[in-house]
Amino acid sequence: RRRDVPILLSIGYSTCYWCHVMERESFENEDIGQDMSDKFVCIKLDREERPDVDDVYMAATLLLHGQGGWPMTVFLEPEKLRPFWCGTYFPPEPRGSVPGLPQVLEGMREAWDSQRDKVMSQAEAIAQAVREHLGVSAKPATLGSRQIADAAGVLLRSFDRTHGGFGGAPKFPQGPNLRFLAEVVGVAGDDATGRAIDHALRFTLDKICAGGVFDQLGGGLHRYAVDAHWTVPHFEKMLYDNALLLEVLAISAKEHDDAFHASAAHGIIDYVLREMTGPEGGFYSAQDAEVDGREGLNYLWTPQEIDGVLSEDDASFAKRVFGVDKGPNFQDPHHPEDDAKSVLRLADRPEHVAREMGLSEPDFHARLKSVKAAMLDARSKRKAAATDDKVIASWNAMMIVAMVRAGVLLERPEAIDAAEQAAAFIIETMAPDGRLHRSWRDGRLGPAGFLEDYAAMISALAELQAAGRGDGRWLEAAQNLHAEANKRFASPDAPGVLFDAEPQTSELFVRTRSMHDGATPCGTSLMLNALIDLAEASDNAEPLNDAIALLESVSRSVRENPASTINSTRALLRLLRTEAPKAAPHLFAEPDDQEEPDFVQPEADFTPVEIYAETERVSVGPERPAIFKIVLRIKEGHHILAADPGPEAADMGLIPTRVLVTGGAGIAAYADYPKGEPYRPPFAGEDAPEILVYKTDQEFEVAVELEGEWEGTPVLALRFQACTDDACLQPSTLELDVAIDPEG
C-alpha cells in the first residue's frame, strides 16, 4: 500500500512438482526475480497451512478460467486483497499458447498503472462472484433419495469401463467418490443399479492397486496417474490420499473377502508405519515427487538394476510380473536425455497373473513376497524423496479413521495403536488449551485450526471410541472439540451455518464457506459426517440436531450439485437412516415430493432456466476439444444476464452467465456466447445504464478442453442470475447432464 503496487501471490505446497519447476525456472532467476520485486510485493503461501486463503483464490481462478491448479499465480489489489487476474504455472518464456512469466508481469503492471479503474472494477466483480460462491448459500431446499441417485448417476456416467476410475487422463483416485460408492452400494434402488455401483467401485480399486500409481514394492498411493490406465504416476505421496483409499480398501476386503484389496490395505498400513509416522506419534503429510530434480527417480527400475538385486530366476519372474520385460514405460519429459525406465505395475489382479504364468496362487504369492522384499531393501539404499514432516491436523485425523477402521476389519491392532498415539499427540500437543492448531513441525505450532481440522478430528476420536479405545477419553475429547467448533465457526446471524475459518481471519475479503469436495472433503461435509459419527458414539441428541441444521444450511447446494458435494450427499444418505427425517420433516422429502415447493418460500425450488444439451457424453484429448450445442429455455417474464453484460452489471452486483467446471480441475469449458439484447432494469432507476441480457431461448456452442492436471470429478455446469423487472433471484449453478470422457 505504501508503494502503491499490486501483490503477486504464489500459492503452492512443499511436494508440488510444478511449484518446484516454477521456483527453479523463474523465482530463482535473478532477472525475473528482480522484475517481480520491482513491480510487485511478492508473497509465497503454503496452501496446506492456509487452506482458507487457497480456497478463496482458487475459487477466483476457477471462476475466471474454468480450471485451476498449483502453483497458483494471483495478482491482488492491495487495499482489500481482491484478485484482478489469476493463473497457474507460467514458464520463463512463452511456450505455445502459454505466455512467459515476464510477459504476464509486464501486462499486469501496465494494466495497474494505466487502467486502474478497470482493474479495480474487475477485482470487485471477481470478488463478488467469489463471495457468492463461497459465502452463505441460498434458501434451503428439500432433500431425499433422489440426490443420492443423482450423485451415483453422475459417477456411473463418468466411470471408465476399460480402465476404472472416473473420467480420463490424468486419473485421480478421487477418494471421496469411492467412499460414497462404498456407502451407497448396499442401498441402491434395484439389483442392476447395485451391481453397477459395486462393479464400478471394485473394478476401480483393482485397477488402482494393480497400476503404477500404487507403489508395488513399498505400499502406498501416489497422487495420480498421468495416463488413463494408472501406469505412470505423478510420484508424490499425500497422507490424505492414502487415508481415503485405505478405508475403502479395508471395507471392500472385509465385505467381499477380497485378498487383493486386503493386501493393498496392509501395504498402506505398513508404508505409513514405516515412513510416515514421526517419533512424537503424528503422521507426516507428504513425500516429494522428485529426487535431485528427476521425477520418480527412486521408484524407477531398469532390467539391469533388477538383475543386480535378484537371482536369475527371480529376476526373470520379477520382470515379467511387473511388466519390465515389455520395455520401459517412463521417460522424464523434462529430461529427455535420460534413459527411459520402468514404473512397476501388475497387468491384472495377482490371481490372474499367477494363472497366466502357470503357478498356483500360494506359490506365486510366496515368490512375489520374497522378490518384493529384496527389491524394497535395495530401493531403500537409494536416495529417497524428501518427506514433508509437517503434522496437519485434518490429514492426521483422516489417517486415524482409516487406520482404526482397517485395524478392526483386517485385525491389525498395531494400526489402531498408531492411530491412538497420533490422536494423543494432536490432542495433547496441538490443542493444549482446547483450541486446535492446524499444523505442527519441529516443536512449533502452526496457525489456528480450521473447520476441517476440528471436524476430521471429531470423526477420528469417535472412531477410536467405537473401537473400544480410551475408556471414554476420546469421546470426551470429541465432545469438547464439537463445543469449540460451534464457538469458533458458527455464524451469529444464520442458524446452522459454519464458516471455514475463525472470524479473526480478517485479511480476506470474504469469510469462506466451502461446500464442494475435491481431492479431500471440504470442512462442511467433514463436519456433517463428524456430527453423525459423534451421535452414533454417544447417547446425546445434540450432534444429530446440529447435523440436521448444518445440512439444511447447505441443502440448496446439495440439491443442485449432489456429485460436486459428494461427501455431504453421503451424509444425507446416512441421515436418512436415522431419526432425522422424523425430526425435520420440512427438510427431508420423499422422492415424489421433491418437485413440490418447499419451506415457506413458494419459489424456493423455482428456476426460470432449463438447459438441454445435444449429447450426453463428450470425449476430450490433447489438442482435441469436444464441441457441442446447448439450448437455454428461459421462462417468460424472466431474463438472465448475458455472458458479457457490460461493466455496469458488476457495479450492480449482478453475475453474468457462464459455462464452468465444478468439482474438479484440469478441464476448461468455453462457449461462443450470444451477445444479448440491451435492457435497463427498472428497479435500478431511470438513470441506470443499460446492460445486456437474454430474454428468449438461446442456443450456442460449448467447447470442453483438456487443460492442466485433471483432479476430482469435473462436472459441467451453467452459472447464471435470473431477474424479473422487479427483482433478481440469487445466482444459480445447474449441472449439465453431459459426462466427460478421455479421448480414445
N, C-alpha and C positions, 0 to 999 in steps of 0.2 A: 504494500500500500504506500509505503514511503517512497519507493522508486516508481510507482505508477506503472508497473509492468504486470503481465499475466503470470499465472502459476502454471508450470509444466509438471504434472503429476504422473509418475510412472508406477503402476501397481503390478506386483508380481508376487512370487514366493520362492523360497530358497531352492527347491528342487525343480523349478520350471526351466526346461531346457531352452526354450526360445528366449526366456528372460536372460539367461546367461549369454546367449548368442548376441542379443542386442546390447548387453553390457560390454562384451568384448569388442564388438564391431563399432559401436557408436559412443557409449558413455566413457569408455577408456581412450577414445581417440582424442588427442589433445586439441585439434582444431574444432571438432564437433562439440566437445565438452566446453570449450571457451565460448563458442557461439551460443550454447544453451545458457551458460551463466550470464552472458551479456544481455540476452534478450528476455530472460525469464528468471523467476525464482523457482528452482528445481527441487522437487520433493520425491523421494522414493519410498514406497509404502509396502509393507508385508501384508498381503490380504489375509493371511492366516491369523495375524494379530488383530486386525481391524476389519472383520467381515462386514460391519455396517457401512464403512466407507466404500469397500469394494462393491457392495450391493447397490449403493446409490449411483456410482459412476458406471457400473456395468449396465444398470437399467438405462442410463442415458445412452450408452454405446449401442445397446440393442435397439432402443427406440430410434436412434439416428440412422443406423446402418442395417438393422435386421439381424446382425450377428456380432459376436464379441469373442474375446479370449484374452490370454495373457502372454506377454506383457500387455497391459492396457495403457494407452497413452492418451492423457486427457489434458485439455487446456481450460483453465478456470479464470474467471474474472475474480479479482482479489477481495472485493467487498463482501459478497455473500457466498463465495466459493461455488458459484453456478457454472456448469460446463458450457462452453460455447462451441467446442468441437472435440470429437473423440476418435480414437483409432486403436489399433493393436500394435503389432510388430511392424517396424519400419527399418529397411536396410540402410546402410550408409550411403548408398547411391541408388538411383532408380533401377527397378527390376521389373520388366514387363509393364503391367498397369499399376504397379505399386510405386508410389513416389519415394524418393530417398528422404531420410530424416532431415537433412539440411534444407531441402525444398519445403518440407512441412513447417519447419521452424520459421523460415523466411515468410511464408504465406500467412501464418498465424500472427506474427508480429506486425506485418504490413496491415492486416485487417484491423488489428488492435489500434494501430496508430492513425489510420486514415478512414476507418469505417466504424468508429467506436459505437455510434448509435445502433447500427445494425448488429454489431457483436452483442451488445447488451440486450437488444430485443430478442435475438436468437437464444441467448443464455436464459432469459426468462421463459421463453417458450419451451425450451428443453426442460428447464426446472419444473415448470408446471406439469408437463407430461410425466415427469418422474414422480411428482407429488401424487398425481392421480394413480400412478402405477403402484407406488409403494405405501401410500397413505391409507387411511381408514377406508374400507371398501364401501360399496353402495348398500342399499337397503337389503335386508335379509331375504332369503328365498327358501322355499320348502325343499327338502332333500329326501331321497329314498333309494330304493334298489336300482332305479333307473340310472343314477350316476355311477353305481358300481358297474353295471352292464356297459355303459358308455365308455368308461375308462378301459375296461377289459377289451372292448371292441377296437379302440384306438390301438392298443398294444398288439392285438392279433392281426390287425390290418398291416401293421408295420413289421411284423415278425418275418425274419428271413428264413424261409423254409429249407434253404440249402445249407446255410452255414450257422444258423442260430443267431440269436440276438435280435436287435430291433433297428431297422434302417440299414444303411450301408456304411462303407468305409469313410472315415475311421470308425472302428467299433469300440464302444464303451460298454463295460459290464452293466451299468445302469442299475445299481443295487436297489434303489427304492422301487423300481418297476418289478424286479424279481421278487422282492419281499411282498409286494401287493399281490402278485400272482400266486405266491405260496399261501397267502391268506384266503384268496378268493376261490381257489381251485375246488375246495370242498363244498362250496355253496353255490356253484354255478346253476343257472336256471334249468338246464337239461343235460342229459348224459353227453350229447355230442359236444356241447359247449365245454363241459367239464373236461372231456378228453382233449379238446383242442388246447385249452389252457394248460393242462398237465403236460401235453407234448411240448408246447412252446417253452415251458419252464425247464423241463428235464433235458430237452434237446439242447437248449442254450447252455445249461450247466455242463453237459457233455462236451460241447464244442469249446467252451472256455477252458475247461480243465485239461483237455487234450492239446490245446493250442500252445503256441509260443508265448502267448500273453500270460500264461501260468508258468511259473518257474518250475520246470520239471525236476530239477535237482534239489533246490533248497526250499521249495514250497513258497507260497505267497503269490499274489497277483500283481502284475504290472498295471500301469494306469489304463492303457487302452491299446488296441491294435491299429496299426496304420492301414491295414488291409481289411477286406470283408470276411476273411476266413480265419482270423485270430492267430496268424502265424508270426508276424513281425510286430513286436510291441514298441510303444514308447516306454522306455525301460524304467522310469521312476516308479517307485512303490509307495503308495499312500496308505496310512493306517486305516482311514475310513473305508477305502475300497475293500480292504481285506476283512474288516469287521462286517460289512454288509454282506459280502459273499460268504463268509464263514457261517453266519447264522442261517442263511438259506440252504447251504450245503448240508449242514447238520440236520435241518428239518427234513430235507429230501432223503438223506441217508437213512434216517430213522423210519420215516413213513413208508419208504419203498424198499427198505433193506438193501440199499444200493451201496455196494462195496467201493465202487469207484468214487462216488461222491464222499463217502466216509474217508477214503484215503486222501482225497484232496483237502478235506476239512482238517484231518490230522496234520497234513503238510503245512497248512496255515498256522495251526497251533504251534507246531514245532518251530516254524520260522519266527513267530512273534516271541516265543520264549527265548530263542537263541540270539536273535539280532535286534529286537525292537523293545526289549524290556530293560529299563535303567536300574541301577543299583538301589535307587530310592523306592522303586516299585512302580513308577509311572511308565507308560508306554511312549516310545518315541513317535514322532509324527510322520517321518518320510525318509526315503532313501533316494539319492540322486539318480539321474538317468545316465550320467556320463562319468567316465574316468579319463583324466588327462585330456579333456576336450573331445574324446571319442565316445559316441553314444553306445551304451550297452557293452563296452569293451570287455568287462569282466564276465559277461554271460555268454559270450560267443565262443564257438569251437570250430576247429578245422579237423579233418580226418587225422592229420599227423599228431595233433595235440591229444586226441583220443588214443591213438596208438601208443603214445608215450606214457599213458596212465594205466592202461589195461593190458591184459594178456591178449594174444592174437585172437583167440576165440571170443573173449568178452568184448574186445574192440569191434569185431565184426558184428556181434549181437547188438551192441550199443548203437553203432552207426545205422543199422537197419531199423531198430526200434525208434530212434529219434530222427529218422529221415535224413541223416547226414550223407548216407550213401547216394542220395538223389542229387547231390550237388549243393552249393551254398544258396542260401535264401536271403542273405542280408548284405547290402552294400551301403556303407555310410554315405548318404547323399552329400554331406558336407566335406567328405574326404574321399573323392573318387579314386585317388591314387592308392588308397589302402586295399589290401587283398580282401576279396569277398569271403565271408564266413557264414556259419550256420547258427540260427536260433534253434534250440532243441524243441521238438514237438512230437506228439504222437499222431499217427494217422487216424486213429479211431480209439474207442474205448479199449482198455487193456485186454479184456477177454476176446475181443475181435482180433486184435493184433496177435495174441497168442495162438488163436485158431489158424490165422493165416500163416504163421511161422511153424505150424505143426507141433506146438508144445502144449502140454497140459497147463491149466491155469496155475496150479501150485508151483510147478517147475518154473514157469515164466515169471511169476511174481518173486520167487526166491532169487532168481538170477538178476532180475531187474533191481531188486533191493540192494544186492551186492554191488552191482555196477554203479548205481546212483551214489552209494556211499563213497566209493573210491573216487568218482568224478567230483563229488562235492568237496571231498577232502583236498583234492588237487586245486579246485577252484578257490578254496578258502585261503590258499597261499598266494593268490594273485592280489594285486592292489584292488581294494574294494571301492565301490562308490561311496561318496560321503553320506553320512547319516545326519539328518536334521534332528537333533536331540531335544528340541522343544517338547514339552508335555502340554498338549492342548486339551482342555477340559472336555469339550464335547466329543472329540475324536476318541479320547480315552474311554469315555462313557460308552460309546458305540462298541468299542472292543470289549469292554467289561460285559455288556449284554451278550455279545457273541460268544465270548469265552465261557461264560456261565451256561448259556443255552447249549453250546456244543459240549461242554464238560458234562452236563447232565445227560444229554441224549447219547453221547458217544462214550460215556464212562471214562472221562479224563479228569479226575479230581485235581490234578496239578494245574489244569487250566482254570478251574474255579479258584484255586488258591492264589494264582497270579492275579486274577480279576479282583479278588478281595484285597490283595496287597495294593493294587492300583487305586481302588476305592478309598482305602485308608490314607494313602498318600494325598489324594486330592482333597478329601475332607479335612485332614489334619494340617496339611501344608498350604493348600491353595484356597482354603476357606477357613482361615484360623479364627475369624470373628463372625462367621456365618455368611459373610459376603464372598461369593465365589469369584475367583480370578480366572481370566481367560487362559493364561499360559504360565508356565514356569520353565526356567532354564538356568542351570548353573547357580542355583541358590537365589535367583531373582524372580520375583513375581511380575507377570505382565499386566496388561490393563484389566479393568473390571470386566467380569464375565458378561456374556450376552444371554439373551433368552435361550438360544440353542444350547448353551453350556448348562444352564440350570435344568432345562427340560431333559436333555440327554442323561444328565446325572440322576435325575429323579427315576428315570426308567432303569438305569443301571443299579441303583440301590434297591428298587423294588424287585428286580430280577434276583439279586442276592438274597433278599428276604424270602422270595418264593423258593429258592434253592435250600432254604433252611439254615442259612449262614447268619451269624451275628447276634443271635438271641434278641432280636428286636432292635439292635443298634442301628441297622441300616434303614429300617422302616422309619425310625425316629428322625434320622438324618434326612431322609427323603421328604418327610412332612415339614421339616424346618426349611428345606430348600423351596418347597412349594409356597410357604408363607413369605419367604424372602422374595421370590419371583413376583408374587402378587404385589408386594410393596414397591418393587423397583420398576416393574414394566407395565403395570396396569394403567390404562387411560383414566384420567379423572373425569372425563366427560362422556365416554362411550362404554357402557357396560359390556364386559366380555372381551374387550379389545386389549391385547398385549402387544407392546412395541418390541422391536428387536434389541434396543439398547436403552440404557438408563437415560433420564432426561438431561443429565449433565453433559451429554454429547451435543453441545450447543453449537459446535463449529459447522455442522451440516445444515443445509437449507431445508431439510425435511427429516422428521423423526421416522425412521424406516419401519416398515411392517411387511416383510416379505411373506408371500403366500404361495409361491411357486417353488417346486422342488427341482433340484438339479442333480449333480453327482452326489450330493448329500441332501437330506431333507432340510427344509427351512425350519426356523425356530418355531413358528406357529404350529406346523404339523408335528414336530417333535413334541411340543408341549401337549397337543391333543392326545397323542398316544401315551405320553407320560402320565397324564391325569387318569387315563383308563387303567394303566398299569398300577398306579397308586391306589385307585379304587378297588382293584382286584386284590391287592396285597393287604388291605385294611377293611375294617367294618365301617369306615367313615363315608358318608354320602357326599361330603363336600367336594372331593375331587371330581366325582361324576357330574355334579351340578356345574362345576366350573368348566368341565369339558363341554357340556351342552351349551353354555353361554359362549365359550370360545368358538365352537363350531358355528353357532348362529352368526357370530360376527364375521365369519369368512364364507358363509353359506352361498353368497352370490358367486364368488369366485369358483367354489367347488361345483356349483350347478352348471356354470357356463364353461368351465375348463377342467373337467374331472381328471383328465390324464395329466395335465400340467401341474395339478395339485394332488398328485397320486398318493402321497403319504397321508394327506388329510382325507382323501377318499377312502383309504384303508381304515382310518379312524372312524369314519362314518360307518363302514361295514361292521366294525367292532361294536359301535354304539347301538346299531340296530339289533344286536344280540342281547342287549341289556334291557333294563327298565326305562332307558332314556325315552323311547317313543311314547310311553305312557306318561312320563314326567313332563314331556314337552310336545304335546300333540300338534301344536302350531308349527313346529319345525320339521317334524318327520311326517312324510306323506306316503300313502300307498302309491304304487306306480300309476294307477289310473287317475289319481288325483293331481298329478303334478302339473297338468296344464291349466288347472284352476288358479285364479288369483289367490295370492297368499298374504297373510297378515292383514293389517288394517289398511294397507295401501292398495286400492283397486288396480293400480297399474304396475304393481311390483315386479311382475314377470313379463311385462309387455316390452316387446322390441318392435319398432316400426320397420325393421330391415330384415329381409330374408335373402340368403345367399345360396346361389346354385352354381355348381361347377360342372364343366362338360366332361370331367373324368373323375374317377375315384382313386386313381393311383398315378404317380409320375415317377420317372427314373431320372436321376441326375448323375453326372460324372464329370471328371476334369475337362474343362473347356466345352462341356456339352450341357447347357442348361435345359430344363424342361419348361415348355411354354404351353399354357392352356388358358381358356377363357372362363371368366366368371360373370354372373349376372347378379346385380343388386336390385331387388324389388323393394321400393320404398312406399310405405303406406301413404295414401292420400292425406293431405293436411300436414305432412311432416316433410322435413328435408334434413340432409346431413351435410356437414361441411365438406367441401371439395378437398382433394389431396393438397392442393396449393391454394388455400382460400385467400391469401394475401396477408401482409404483415399485420393488418388491423385485427385479424382474428386472434392473434397471440395477445394483443393488448386487451381484448375482451375476455381472455382466459378460456378460449374455445379450442377444441382439439380437432385437428384435421383427420381425414380418412386415410388409413394406411394399411396395406397388407404387411404383416410382420410374421416373425417366427417366435413362438413361445416354447418354454420348456426345454430348450437346448441351445446349442451353438454350433457353428460350422456350416450352417445352411443360411443363405441370404435370399430374400424374396424382394422382387422389384415388380413394378407394374407400369403399364402405359395408361396412366390415369386420364380420364376425360377432364376437360378444362373446367366445367361447371358454368353456372349462369349467375349473373350479378343479383345480389339480394341485400336489402338494408333491413336489419332486424328492428321491428317496431319498438320492442322493449328497450332498445339501446338509445332511443331518442332520435328526433328528426335530423339532427346534425351528424349522426353517426355515419361513418364511411361505409361504402358497400363492401361486401365480402362475396366470395364465390361459393356456391352450394350446389348440391344435387337434389332436385325435386322429383324427378321422374326416374324410371328404371334406367340403370346404367350397365353397359356391357364393355368389358375391357380385358386385355391380356395380362396375365401374371407370368413372370419368369422366376424360376427357382434354380439357384446355382449352388454348387459346392464351393465354399469359401472359408478356408481355415480349418481348424481342428473340429471335427464332429464331436459334440458332447451332449449327453442327455438324450431325450426323445424330441427332436424338432417337430413341432406341430404348427401348421399354417393357420393363421387367424387374421381376422379383419378387425381393426380398431376404428371406431367412429363415434361421433357425438351427434345425436339426433335432436332436432328442435322443432317446435311449432312457432307460430307467430307470437305466442305469448311467453314461452319459456323454453329452456333447454333441459333435456334429461342428462343424467350422469353419463360420462363416456362409457361405452360398452366394448367388450372384446369377445367376438364369437369365433369359435374354431371352424375352419373349413373341413368338410368331410373328404379330405384328399390325403392319402398316405404317400410318404416319400420313400422311395427305394433307391438303392445304388444301381448305377448303370451296369448292365451285364448280369 
